[in-house]
Amino acid sequence: MAAVVLVAAAALLLLRSAVDTSPSGLGRSTVDDPGPTASLPPRRTPPYDRLPGRTPIPAPAQTGDGVSGPLPAIGGPDKRAAGAAVELVLGRYCLAPAGYTFTLDPDHDGNRADYHHVDVLVFRLDSSGSGPALRLILDWAGRSYRWIGFLNLLDGC
């Protein structure tokens, strides 16, 4: 009787390994099974500035909790160039930059705005009243802006 049980168990194991669809031919363990999320595509992370319609910018340098980098010459220093500079940074780090808006706060030289140094607050359009999503600083470097941000920007926005 014990021999019959042993042969039946061996036959069951052989049958199970024959119908397994895993690439190795070994039975799958439910402990190692990552579940239904394994079929999801991997999350895309920045940089996004290589996507069609975006302008690539140089990779940033890291200093402490901050990141910074140069931007291409786009005119300026003025309001239009500062806005274009922010859009370049958002184009690199935000998968959907159209979902954000920003405010420009330039230094003031007497009675007029001085766009050589600009503080920028970036807000999500779908989260009104929740505070800024990002903070950037633009500094004029003679021919173009240099941007400064924080490490969390590297995870995307």
GUVONU-425766 format. One record per residue (C-alpha): residue in three letters; y, z, x. Coordinates in steps of 0.25 Angstrom, whole numbers, plus 5000, padded with zeros to 4 digits. Example, Ala and Ser with C-alpha at 12.3 -4.5 7.8 and 13.67 -1.06 7.14 Angstrom:
% GUVONU-425766
ALA498250315049/SER499650295055/
//
This chain:
% GUVONU-425766
MET500050005000/ALA501050035011/ALA500749905018/VAL501149835005/VAL502449915004/LEU502749875018/VAL502449735016/ALA503349735004/ALA504449795011/ALA504349695023/ALA504349585013/LEU505549635006/LEU506349645019/LEU505949505023/LEU506349455009/ARG507649525011/SER507949465024/ALA507549325020/VAL508649325009/ASP509749385016/THR510949295018/SER511649365030/PRO511749275042/SER510949365051/GLY509749365041/LEU509749525041/GLY509949605029/ARG511449645026/SER511749785026/THR512649835014/VAL513249935024/ASP513849825033/ASP514249735021/PRO515749725020/GLY515649685006/PRO516449584998/THR517649585007/ALA516849515018/SER517049385011/LEU518649395011/PRO519349315021/PRO519949395032/ARG521349445031/ARG522349355038/THR523249435047/PRO524549385054/PRO525049305060/TYR525349205048/ASP526349125055/ARG525349015058/LEU525148985043/PRO525748855039/GLY527248855036/ARG527548975045/THR528148985059/PRO527349055070/ILE528049165077/PRO527649225090/ALA526749345090/PRO527449475090/ALA527449585102/GLN527149725098/THR527949845103/GLY527549975098/ASP527549975083/GLY528349845083/VAL528049695084/SER529149585087/GLY529249445091/PRO530149325093/LEU530349225082/PRO530749075083/ALA532149035084/ILE532649005069/GLY534149015070/GLY534949145069/PRO535249255070/ASP535649245055/LYS535049285042/ARG534249155040/ALA533649165054/ALA533249315052/GLY532649275038/ALA531849165045/ALA531349255056/VAL530849355046/GLU530149245039/LEU529449205052/VAL528949345054/LEU528449355040/GLY527749225041/ARG526949275053/TYR526549415047/CYS526549395032/LEU525449305025/ALA526349285013/PRO527849295019/ALA528349245006/GLY527949385000/TYR529049455008/THR530549455008/PHE531449525018/THR532849575021/LEU533649555033/ASP534549665038/PRO535349615050/ASP536249695058/HIS537749695055/ASP538849655065/GLY540149695059/ASN540149625045/ARG539149525047/ALA537549525048/ASP537049515062/TYR535649445062/HIS535349485077/HIS534549605072/VAL533949605058/ASP533149705051/VAL532149645041/LEU531349715029/VAL530249635023/PHE529749655009/ARG528549615001/LEU529049534988/ASP527949594980/SER528249744983/SER529749764979/GLY530249904982/SER529149934992/GLY529949935004/PRO529849835016/ALA528549775020/LEU529049745034/ARG530249775043/LEU530649675054/ILE531849665064/LEU532449535069/ASP533149535082/TRP533949405087/ALA533449365101/GLY534449265104/ARG533749135098/SER532849195088/TYR532449325081/ARG531449425086/TRP530649505076/ILE530249645076/GLY529249715066/PHE528149815065/LEU526649815068/ASN526249815054/LEU526849675053/LEU525649625061/ASP524649655050/GLY525449555041/CYS526349585029/
//
